[in-house]
């Protein structure tokens, strides 16, 4: 055994003996500085390894590393013991006043989209609608074909669809596929559901468009349902969601899955219908599309269009949120800026 190895062995024995007598955190820190600090024998020996011969280095390296591991292991055990003794001592000498108030817990906030969804659920819940969940990943047939949009139909160009590696599986572009699922589940009973959820379209992201957005769909199927039922439902929703003074109009449009079809517009809540930058000077803001369920869609859902009729409507929750809280950029809703979210 070389002189250095003997010196290291002696250092280890002295360190372990000194560690046994250590009491308290301060004494433990002093021990650690003495025997494992930068100027300790162990660490200085590591620093001098380059000055030893190639034959000596493996043996000396092994020896000094063994001493270091032994001291660190003993230190870890002692630290647990010192912490335990310190806690017991503190509990015996200190008194805890349980009458003092605890640390306040910071309350979180609901996201503005969730606030809008809760209000939408409440409004339609009062009308007797049930919430029906449907998948965000759909088959091509559910997303298009069963909604009267076959593969050759030009209306498919209206949606910038995300396709998966399976050609028949897509990220749903609207919540309308839930209509077919709801009808299959409720048949032959009447249907009165709201279908909320996320939709995905490969669109240019700007002040008014996002790749992902929230939407809710209404579906009512029963005997004797008319366009008047649709009009009354959407008028009531608009006034309860935005303002009692809100005025709505139905503008003729076309959707493959409804006939007749309409766009639902609301008088601009920013200018009172006088015309402004938000409504592009028209005095109206588009809320979504709606119409009477197409007979072919009713058939695909299992209902006889000669006996049953129904209406459907699709409204963007993001756009509803922007209007409700006077937000001028849709990107604020998903960039997770706490300064923005704390306002709600």
C-alpha positions, 0 to 999 in steps of 0.5 A, a space after each residue: 500500500 502506497 503512502 497516499 493510500 495509507 493517508 486516505 485510509 487514515 483520513 476516512 477513519 478520522 472522518 467517520 469518527 468525527 461524523 459520529 460526534 456531529 450534532 446539528 445542521 451547522 456542525 454537519 455542514 462544517 464536517 462536509 466542508 472539512 472532509 468533502 470540500 474543495 480543500 479536503 484530502 479526497 478532492 485535492 487527491 482527485 486534482 493531482 491525478 495527472 501528476 501520478 504515473 500511468 501505473 499508479 493512476 488506476 490504483 490511486 483512482 480506485 482508492 480515492 473514489 472508494 473513500 469518497 463513496 464511503 464518506 458520502 454514504 455516511 453523510 447521507 445517513 447522518 443527514 437523515 438522522 440530524 433532520 429527524 432530531 431537529 424536527 423532534 426538537 422543534 416540535 418540543 420547543 415550538 408551539 403552533 398556534 392553530 387559530 392563525 389563518 392558513 396560507 391563502 389558496 389562489 383561486 383559478 379561473 374558467 377559460 372564457 370558452 368554458 364560460 361560454 359553453 356553460 352558459 350555452 348548456 344552461 340556456 338549451 338545458 332550460 329548453 329541454 336539450 340534452 348534451 350528446 358527446 361524439 368523437 373528434 376523430 371520425 370516419 369519412 362516411 360520418 363526416 361527409 357521406 351520411 350528411 349528403 356529401 358523397 365523395 364526388 360532391 363539390 361541397 367537400 371543398 368547403 372544408 380543409 380537412 385533416 386526413 389520417 394515414 387511413 383514407 377513411 379516417 379524418 379529424 372532424 371538420 364540424 360537429 354535424 357527424 354527431 347528428 347521425 350518431 345521435 339519431 342511430 342511438 335515439 331511434 325511434 324516439 324523438 331527438 333533442 340534443 346539443 352536440 358540442 366539441 372541437 373541430 379541426 380545419 387546415 385554415 390560415 390562422 389569423 385574427 378570425 381563424 384558427 386550425 382548431 375551434 369549438 362548435 356546438 350543433 343543435 338537432 331536433 327530430 320529431 313529428 311535426 317539426 317546422 322552420 318556425 320551431 328553428 326560428 323560435 329556438 334560435 331567437 330565444 338563444 340569441 337574446 339570452 346569450 347576448 342581449 334582450 335587444 338582439 335582432 336576428 335574421 335568417 339569410 338564405 344559404 345552402 348546406 348539403 345536409 339541410 333543406 331549406 338552409 339559412 345563415 343565422 345573423 345577429 344585429 351587430 352588438 358593437 354598433 347597434 346595427 348602424 355599421 362598423 368595422 367589426 360587421 364590415 359596415 353591414 350592421 349584421 354579424 354571422 353566428 352560424 348555419 341552420 336549416 331543416 334536416 335534409 330527408 336523405 340525412 334523416 334516412 341515414 339516421 334511421 328516420 322516415 322523412 315522410 313521418 319525421 322532420 327536424 331542424 339543425 343548427 351549427 354555431 361557433 363557440 369561439 365566435 360566440 365568445 369573441 362577441 360575448 366578451 368583446 374580444 377582437 382576436 381569436 388567437 387570444 383564446 388559445 395562446 395561454 397568456 395569463 394576463 388575458 385569462 385573468 380578466 375572466 
